[in-house]
Amino acid sequence: MGGNEMVLDEIDYMNVFHYFEEISNIPRGSGNNQPMSDYLVAFAQEHELDYTRDEALNVIITKEATKGYENCPTMILQGHMDMVCEKKSDSDHDFLTQGLELCIEDDYLFANGTTLGGDDGIAVAYGLAILSSDSIEHPRLEVVITTDEEVGLIGATNLDVSSLKGKYMINLDSEEEDILLTGCAGGMRAVCKLPLSYKKMEGKKVSIIVKGLLGGHSGSEIDKNRVNADILLGRLLFDLRKHSFELLSVSGGLKDNAIPREALAELVVKEEDSYELINEVKFLLEKYKNEYRVNEPDLTILIQQGEEKEYLVMDEKTKKNVLFMLLQTPNGIQVMSPNINGLVESSLNLGVLKMEEGEIEFSYSVRSSSSSYKWFLNDKLQNLVTFLGGTYEYHGEYPGWEYKKNSKLRDIYSNAYRELYGKEIKVETIHAGLECGIIAEKIKDLDIISVGPNMFDIHTTEERLSISSTKRVFDLLLKVLKDFAEATK
């Protein structure tokens, strides 16, 4: 299936990295769930463990309690099998047929030219390492691995929980070792479409490419002041309004839940106007670089000149509507939480800008811990695009996960952390969406926490996983399983 083999032998720890490498050799981008789902079923069969697989290809693997803990409550360990597939512009990696090329540098594990899939491959690796062990002590376990989390929590939404007995759940989809998550935002995917009409024009093509931006996760990094390439492209085109040009195409971003790092506009100009326009772009680049010198130090704008010929460009109304949409669309943080200092309550991210089949599409990830404000943002986008003569739809709507005042599992995890590290863990809620809210709606009175090792720049080609943190969190997880079993036997 591609990808390097046995790269992680030197750092393996209780089979965690062994299984991470195995799943990294399996193509598992969102929407391509069958290979990974089949692998999990084969794993269960090989280890003679009970399993179920539902129509959404979610897999649940059950392991009975170790001796002495047979009467303890069942613990659910949960994560998702799919990953965000991003690659560098010079990479020829095929996510449908090739595994990842894993690399190690100092304390970090990363993939060559692509996302790593630590989000949420580490949950799968943890779960399989525990399930395959004969020496780890634990209560009865139900390891739940869902599909298509990254494109709207689809697997969790369609998860068949009828076989589950657990009333306690550890979600393994967090990215900071020293933070215990106890709540998350709800959200949805929103798509605005504007009709495209064209006219013919003779001129020279000039391509303008915004690139070098940091990007990142549209939930956990929306407060990092990262510049959205699609939004900056709209500003650039607006700043060029005094120059004569027509718009051939605009595009940017690959995933609605990732802040776009690159965006492209193809313009058509008269030969005699191209010199001034190109100089203006260079001037604007210096202005933007000065503005964003701290938060986006590597921002650049490339200019490529094409041939002079007749092109089919957007007509004047279409061009105005596209620019109006890019300028006026809400994007980024909308409201901060009134209850938790520093927490984003509501945001949205224009993640994908693309043209196809006579339409231009604006795709957003909308997030909010306030259900009513989430629907207000939905209405706001709908009002904007329909005002311009376009259409609107949303999908993948999911609930938030509300903080519980009393949580036995939170207390056990916090105590175990204190005993291992001699300090208090930070208990927080997060703006990013997790599957916890959906599963909590399906299983009444479910006690949930979310944890994970240190990961950085998830959903980008710079994604990396701390090796030492991965080991420490696994040790902590094993202690929690035993402490939980001792406390409830």
C-alpha positions as semicolon CSV with decimal commas, in nm:
position;residue;x (nm);y (nm);z (nm)
1;M;0,000;0,000;0,000
2;G;0,299;0,231;-0,007
3;G;0,472;0,417;0,271
4;N;0,788;0,315;0,456
5;E;0,787;-0,006;0,654
6;M;0,914;-0,054;1,009
7;V;1,037;0,303;1,047
8;L;0,913;0,324;1,405
9;D;1,075;0,009;1,550
10;E;1,341;0,213;1,728
11;I;1,083;0,421;1,917
12;D;0,813;0,160;1,971
13;Y;0,651;0,157;2,311
14;M;0,419;-0,124;2,420
15;N;0,310;-0,165;2,055
16;V;0,167;0,189;2,029
17;F;0,399;0,298;1,750
18;H;0,385;-0,048;1,593
19;Y;0,013;-0,006;1,538
20;F;0,047;0,360;1,441
21;E;0,281;0,252;1,164
22;E;0,049;-0,025;1,051
23;I;-0,246;0,211;1,012
24;S;-0,023;0,476;0,850
25;N;0,036;0,225;0,570
26;I;-0,339;0,213;0,505
27;P;-0,498;0,494;0,298
28;R;-0,761;0,640;0,534
29;G;-0,863;0,983;0,418
30;S;-1,219;1,088;0,499
31;G;-1,460;0,913;0,265
32;N;-1,220;0,625;0,207
33;N;-1,317;0,419;0,511
34;Q;-1,338;0,063;0,380
35;P;-0,966;-0,030;0,396
36;M;-0,927;0,089;0,754
37;S;-1,257;-0,059;0,866
38;D;-1,155;-0,394;0,714
39;Y;-0,821;-0,377;0,895
40;L;-0,994;-0,327;1,232
41;V;-1,227;-0,620;1,170
42;A;-0,929;-0,839;1,074
43;F;-0,750;-0,728;1,392
44;A;-1,048;-0,830;1,605
45;Q;-1,071;-1,166;1,432
46;E;-0,697;-1,229;1,468
47;H;-0,712;-1,158;1,842
48;E;-1,040;-1,348;1,887
49;L;-1,223;-1,043;2,017
50;D;-1,593;-0,972;1,977
51;Y;-1,671;-0,691;1,734
52;T;-1,954;-0,523;1,550
53;R;-1,949;-0,314;1,234
54;D;-2,243;-0,098;1,135
55;E;-2,358;0,040;0,799
56;A;-2,141;0,351;0,839
57;L;-1,836;0,118;0,873
58;N;-1,782;0,217;1,236
59;V;-1,613;-0,065;1,426
60;I;-1,662;-0,157;1,794
61;I;-1,417;-0,410;1,944
62;T;-1,490;-0,554;2,289
63;K;-1,246;-0,704;2,537
64;E;-1,354;-0,860;2,863
65;A;-1,213;-0,737;3,194
66;T;-0,889;-0,872;3,333
67;K;-0,907;-1,100;3,637
68;G;-1,050;-0,933;3,946
69;Y;-1,230;-0,656;3,759
70;E;-1,516;-0,857;3,607
71;N;-1,780;-0,668;3,807
72;C;-1,652;-0,318;3,719
73;P;-1,849;-0,090;3,484
74;T;-1,751;-0,104;3,118
75;M;-1,517;0,165;2,986
76;I;-1,549;0,300;2,629
77;L;-1,230;0,413;2,453
78;Q;-1,320;0,617;2,146
79;G;-1,155;0,779;1,845
80;H;-1,195;0,806;1,468
81;M;-1,020;0,624;1,187
82;D;-1,018;0,894;0,916
83;M;-0,759;1,168;0,868
84;V;-0,736;1,503;0,691
85;C;-0,537;1,459;0,369
86;E;-0,324;1,762;0,290
87;K;0,001;1,764;0,095
88;K;0,262;2,016;-0,007
89;S;0,228;2,167;-0,354
90;D;0,535;1,979;-0,479
91;S;0,421;1,641;-0,343
92;D;0,289;1,371;-0,578
93;H;0,151;1,161;-0,293
94;D;-0,172;0,974;-0,374
95;F;-0,383;0,948;-0,058
96;L;-0,615;0,692;-0,220
97;T;-0,345;0,436;-0,294
98;Q;-0,038;0,518;-0,086
99;G;0,047;0,495;0,282
100;L;0,230;0,774;0,461
101;E;0,606;0,818;0,457
102;L;0,683;0,843;0,828
103;C;0,986;1,035;0,954
104;I;1,149;1,090;1,294
105;E;1,338;1,401;1,397
106;D;1,439;1,450;1,759
107;D;1,121;1,402;1,968
108;Y;0,883;1,436;1,675
109;L;0,710;1,202;1,438
110;F;0,586;1,350;1,108
111;A;0,511;1,250;0,749
112;N;0,714;1,356;0,449
113;G;0,523;1,621;0,253
114;T;0,180;1,533;0,394
115;T;-0,035;1,544;0,703
116;L;0,058;1,280;0,961
117;G;-0,287;1,162;1,065
118;G;-0,193;1,172;1,433
119;D;-0,542;1,319;1,453
120;D;-0,680;1,063;1,515
121;G;-0,450;0,775;1,435
122;I;-0,309;0,790;1,784
123;A;-0,649;0,693;1,929
124;V;-0,656;0,385;1,706
125;A;-0,297;0,297;1,799
126;Y;-0,368;0,333;2,172
127;G;-0,681;0,122;2,144
128;L;-0,516;-0,158;1,948
129;A;-0,212;-0,165;2,177
130;I;-0,440;-0,215;2,479
131;L;-0,661;-0,470;2,304
132;S;-0,361;-0,677;2,192
133;S;-0,196;-0,687;2,537
134;D;-0,215;-0,977;2,781
135;S;-0,055;-0,783;3,068
136;I;-0,249;-0,453;3,087
137;E;-0,506;-0,448;3,369
138;H;-0,844;-0,298;3,283
139;P;-1,221;-0,322;3,323
140;R;-1,435;-0,450;3,037
141;L;-1,350;-0,238;2,733
142;E;-1,544;-0,125;2,429
143;V;-1,311;0,037;2,175
144;V;-1,520;0,248;1,938
145;I;-1,355;0,367;1,616
146;T;-1,574;0,587;1,396
147;T;-1,559;0,703;1,035
148;D;-1,560;1,043;0,864
149;E;-1,516;1,256;1,175
150;E;-1,320;1,517;0,982
151;V;-1,599;1,589;0,735
152;G;-1,887;1,643;0,972
153;L;-1,874;1,374;1,245
154;I;-2,067;1,148;1,009
155;G;-1,963;0,816;1,160
156;A;-2,060;0,919;1,511
157;T;-2,392;1,055;1,385
158;N;-2,471;0,716;1,232
159;L;-2,313;0,506;1,506
160;D;-2,523;0,209;1,617
161;V;-2,483;0,209;1,997
162;S;-2,725;-0,078;2,064
163;S;-2,442;-0,316;2,158
164;L;-2,265;-0,072;2,390
165;K;-2,288;-0,121;2,767
166;G;-2,042;0,148;2,879
167;K;-2,151;0,454;3,078
168;Y;-1,799;0,596;3,097
169;M;-1,602;0,709;2,792
170;I;-1,250;0,835;2,725
171;N;-1,234;1,012;2,389
172;L;-0,874;1,006;2,259
173;D;-0,901;1,292;2,010
174;S;-0,730;1,576;2,198
175;E;-0,390;1,728;2,126
176;E;-0,251;1,863;2,454
177;E;-0,114;1,633;2,721
178;D;-0,162;1,878;3,008
179;I;-0,525;1,961;2,929
180;L;-0,828;1,749;3,022
181;L;-1,120;1,838;2,799
182;T;-1,469;1,824;2,946
183;G;-1,684;2,001;2,685
184;C;-1,682;2,115;2,321
185;A;-1,865;2,329;2,068
186;G;-2,134;2,212;1,832
187;G;-2,131;2,300;1,465
188;M;-2,223;2,237;1,104
189;R;-2,095;2,257;0,747
190;A;-2,238;2,540;0,538
191;V;-2,221;2,582;0,160
192;C;-2,299;2,904;-0,028
193;K;-2,320;2,892;-0,408
194;L;-2,332;3,180;-0,653
195;P;-2,425;3,131;-1,021
196;L;-2,152;3,206;-1,274
197;S;-2,216;3,396;-1,597
198;Y;-1,947;3,474;-1,851
199;K;-1,840;3,704;-2,129
200;K;-1,554;3,691;-2,379
201;M;-1,248;3,910;-2,347
202;E;-0,921;3,941;-2,535
203;G;-0,626;3,995;-2,304
204;K;-0,334;3,860;-2,106
205;K;-0,376;3,616;-1,818
206;V;-0,216;3,712;-1,487
207;S;-0,227;3,454;-1,205
208;I;-0,194;3,579;-0,847
209;I;-0,116;3,320;-0,580
210;V;-0,139;3,395;-0,208
211;K;0,076;3,145;-0,021
212;G;0,311;3,089;0,271
213;L;0,040;3,125;0,535
214;L;0,037;2,907;0,847
215;G;-0,317;2,772;0,813
216;G;-0,426;2,530;1,084
217;H;-0,732;2,379;1,249
218;S;-1,038;2,598;1,218
219;G;-1,147;2,518;1,574
220;S;-0,847;2,488;1,802
221;E;-0,643;2,747;1,611
222;I;-0,911;2,997;1,512
223;D;-0,790;3,220;1,798
224;K;-0,427;3,220;1,684
225;N;-0,477;3,518;1,449
226;R;-0,396;3,308;1,143
227;V;-0,474;3,478;0,810
228;N;-0,732;3,303;0,589
229;A;-0,593;3,289;0,232
230;D;-0,942;3,306;0,076
231;I;-1,030;3,618;0,273
232;L;-0,695;3,782;0,195
233;L;-0,745;3,705;-0,173
234;G;-1,078;3,887;-0,160
235;R;-0,911;4,186;0,002
236;L;-0,637;4,184;-0,262
237;L;-0,889;4,187;-0,547
238;F;-1,079;4,469;-0,379
239;D;-0,755;4,666;-0,336
240;L;-0,696;4,627;-0,711
241;R;-1,034;4,783;-0,797
242;K;-0,885;5,102;-0,946
243;H;-0,711;4,888;-1,208
244;S;-0,889;4,746;-1,510
245;F;-0,910;4,368;-1,498
246;E;-1,158;4,087;-1,544
247;L;-1,187;3,777;-1,328
248;L;-1,125;3,437;-1,485
249;S;-1,127;3,222;-1,170
250;V;-1,078;3,216;-0,793
251;S;-0,997;2,919;-0,571
252;G;-0,843;2,839;-0,236
253;G;-0,837;2,585;0,045
254;L;-0,906;2,213;0,046
255;K;-1,104;2,144;0,365
256;D;-1,371;2,357;0,529
257;N;-1,231;2,278;0,874
258;A;-0,877;2,389;0,784
259;I;-0,778;2,756;0,762
260;P;-0,667;2,797;0,397
261;R;-0,295;2,849;0,344
262;E;-0,308;2,924;-0,029
263;A;-0,550;3,088;-0,271
264;L;-0,543;3,169;-0,642
265;A;-0,702;3,435;-0,862
266;E;-0,667;3,430;-1,239
267;L;-0,716;3,774;-1,396
268;V;-0,734;3,886;-1,757
269;V;-0,599;4,231;-1,838
270;K;-0,514;4,431;-2,145
271;E;-0,147;4,401;-2,231
272;E;-0,097;4,775;-2,177
273;D;-0,252;4,753;-1,827
274;S;-0,060;4,449;-1,701
275;Y;0,257;4,633;-1,594
276;E;0,074;4,872;-1,359
277;L;-0,142;4,594;-1,215
278;I;0,158;4,371;-1,142
279;N;0,341;4,659;-0,975
280;E;0,034;4,726;-0,762
281;V;0,027;4,362;-0,649
282;K;0,392;4,390;-0,546
283;F;0,313;4,708;-0,351
284;L;0,018;4,541;-0,178
285;L;0,234;4,243;-0,084
286;E;0,471;4,473;0,105
287;K;0,176;4,637;0,280
288;Y;0,028;4,303;0,384
289;K;0,367;4,164;0,492
290;N;0,412;4,465;0,718
291;E;0,066;4,417;0,870
292;Y;0,113;4,044;0,925
293;R;0,486;4,040;1,000
294;V;0,430;3,887;1,345
295;N;0,150;3,636;1,289
296;E;0,227;3,543;0,925
297;P;0,602;3,596;0,869
298;D;0,618;3,381;0,554
299;L;0,331;3,540;0,362
300;T;0,411;3,584;-0,007
301;I;0,222;3,653;-0,329
302;L;0,341;3,498;-0,654
303;I;0,263;3,649;-0,993
304;Q;0,261;3,439;-1,308
305;Q;0,198;3,582;-1,653
306;G;0,018;3,377;-1,915
307;E;-0,044;3,414;-2,285
308;E;-0,252;3,679;-2,455
309;K;-0,565;3,539;-2,621
310;E;-0,944;3,536;-2,592
311;Y;-1,075;3,414;-2,256
312;L;-1,417;3,339;-2,108
313;V;-1,426;3,563;-1,799
314;M;-1,691;3,639;-1,538
315;D;-1,941;3,902;-1,649
316;E;-1,963;4,225;-1,451
317;K;-2,249;4,115;-1,223
318;T;-2,082;3,785;-1,136
319;K;-1,751;3,956;-1,067
320;K;-1,916;4,211;-0,834
321;N;-2,107;3,939;-0,650
322;V;-1,798;3,726;-0,597
323;L;-1,598;4,021;-0,464
324;F;-1,889;4,132;-0,245
325;M;-1,918;3,782;-0,098
326;L;-1,546;3,758;-0,024
327;L;-1,542;4,104;0,135
328;Q;-1,861;4,082;0,340
329;T;-1,870;3,720;0,451
330;P;-1,838;3,666;0,826
331;N;-1,522;3,472;0,904
332;G;-1,315;3,389;1,209
333;I;-1,411;3,457;1,572
334;Q;-1,761;3,601;1,609
335;V;-1,824;3,582;1,986
336;M;-1,605;3,501;2,288
337;S;-1,751;3,296;2,572
338;P;-1,913;3,503;2,849
339;N;-1,860;3,216;3,094
340;I;-1,505;3,091;3,034
341;N;-1,225;3,344;3,000
342;G;-1,034;3,310;2,672
343;L;-1,269;3,053;2,516
344;V;-1,414;3,119;2,172
345;E;-1,790;3,071;2,181
346;S;-1,876;3,109;1,811
347;S;-1,675;3,118;1,490
348;L;-1,680;3,018;1,127
349;N;-1,413;2,946;0,868
350;L;-1,433;2,989;0,492
351;G;-1,227;2,681;0,417
352;V;-1,292;2,607;0,051
353;L;-1,340;2,840;-0,244
354;K;-1,388;2,666;-0,579
355;M;-1,562;2,691;-0,916
356;E;-1,741;2,405;-1,085
357;E;-2,039;2,341;-1,315
358;G;-2,146;2,701;-1,357
359;E;-2,125;2,790;-0,986
360;I;-1,876;2,927;-0,741
361;E;-1,886;2,753;-0,406
362;F;-1,798;2,893;-0,062
363;S;-1,772;2,616;0,200
364;Y;-1,761;2,691;0,573
365;S;-1,713;2,516;0,904
366;V;-1,944;2,681;1,159
367;R;-1,882;2,625;1,532
368;S;-2,054;2,744;1,847
369;S;-2,112;2,631;2,204
370;S;-2,439;2,829;2,185
371;S;-2,698;2,645;1,979
372;S;-2,900;2,960;1,913
373;Y;-2,594;3,153;1,789
374;K;-2,495;2,863;1,568
375;W;-2,831;2,891;1,394
376;F;-2,794;3,270;1,375
377;L;-2,469;3,225;1,181
378;N;-2,650;2,975;0,959
379;D;-2,922;3,235;0,890
380;K;-2,666;3,510;0,834
381;L;-2,483;3,314;0,563
382;Q;-2,810;3,218;0,401
383;N;-2,926;3,580;0,397
384;L;-2,600;3,700;0,244
385;V;-2,582;3,451;-0,041
386;T;-2,953;3,460;-0,129
387;F;-2,935;3,843;-0,137
388;L;-2,675;3,798;-0,413
389;G;-2,896;3,554;-0,603
390;G;-2,727;3,237;-0,485
391;T;-2,830;2,925;-0,295
392;Y;-2,754;2,791;0,051
393;E;-2,745;2,454;0,221
394;Y;-2,602;2,308;0,540
395;H;-2,517;1,954;0,646
396;G;-2,336;1,763;0,918
397;E;-2,498;1,959;1,201
398;Y;-2,388;1,827;1,538
399;P;-2,455;1,914;1,903
400;G;-2,209;2,049;2,155
401;W;-2,085;1,850;2,453
402;E;-2,193;2,017;2,775
403;Y;-1,966;2,033;3,082
404;K;-2,080;1,806;3,369
405;K;-2,066;1,945;3,720
406;N;-2,004;1,600;3,867
407;S;-1,782;1,349;3,685
408;K;-1,624;1,043;3,846
409;L;-1,409;0,986;3,538
410;R;-1,279;1,346;3,542
411;D;-1,184;1,307;3,908
412;I;-1,004;0,976;3,853
413;Y;-0,807;1,110;3,557
414;S;-0,715;1,431;3,743
415;N;-0,596;1,233;4,046
416;A;-0,389;0,995;3,832
417;Y;-0,226;1,289;3,655
418;R;-0,143;1,451;3,990
419;E;0,010;1,128;4,123
420;L;0,226;1,079;3,813
421;Y;0,339;1,438;3,756
422;G;0,302;1,612;4,091
423;K;0,090;1,894;3,949
424;E;-0,269;1,970;3,858
425;I;-0,403;1,906;3,509
426;K;-0,588;2,191;3,341
427;V;-0,958;2,117;3,301
428;E;-1,101;2,298;2,998
429;T;-1,364;2,297;2,729
430;I;-1,268;2,342;2,363
431;H;-1,401;2,532;2,064
432;A;-1,322;2,250;1,822
433;G;-1,591;1,991;1,751
434;L;-1,561;1,644;1,899
435;E;-1,778;1,336;1,865
436;C;-1,853;1,339;2,238
437;G;-2,170;1,548;2,209
438;I;-2,322;1,318;1,948
439;I;-2,242;1,001;2,143
440;A;-2,367;1,159;2,467
441;E;-2,703;1,221;2,298
442;K;-2,721;0,853;2,206
443;I;-2,620;0,713;2,547
444;K;-2,800;0,865;2,845
445;D;-2,591;0,978;3,145
446;L;-2,261;0,903;2,972
447;D;-1,961;1,035;3,171
448;I;-1,699;1,158;2,919
449;I;-1,351;1,307;2,915
450;S;-1,124;1,378;2,616
451;V;-0,744;1,344;2,628
452;G;-0,444;1,296;2,405
453;P;-0,069;1,354;2,359
454;N;0,093;1,670;2,230
455;M;0,037;1,728;1,860
456;F;0,114;2,039;1,665
457;D;-0,016;2,196;1,340
458;I;-0,279;1,927;1,285
459;H;-0,459;1,934;0,949
460;T;-0,145;2,083;0,788
461;T;0,164;1,938;0,622
462;E;0,363;2,053;0,926
463;E;0,169;1,819;1,158
464;R;0,390;1,647;1,412
465;L;0,343;1,423;1,714
466;S;0,559;1,428;2,025
467;I;0,704;1,083;2,083
468;S;0,775;1,133;2,454
469;S;0,430;1,278;2,515
470;T;0,268;0,984;2,336
471;K;0,443;0,747;2,575
472;R;0,354;0,950;2,886
473;V;-0,014;0,976;2,795
474;F;-0,028;0,602;2,728
475;D;0,120;0,536;3,074
476;L;-0,137;0,775;3,223
477;L;-0,420;0,607;3,032
478;L;-0,317;0,264;3,165
479;K;-0,305;0,400;3,520
480;V;-0,652;0,551;3,479
481;L;-0,794;0,221;3,355
482;K;-0,655;0,039;3,658
483;D;-0,750;0,316;3,904
484;F;-1,101;0,322;3,761
485;A;-1,131;-0,054;3,792
486;E;-1,004;-0,047;4,152
487;A;-1,244;0,235;4,241
488;T;-1,550;0,063;4,096
489;K;-1,494;-0,310;4,159
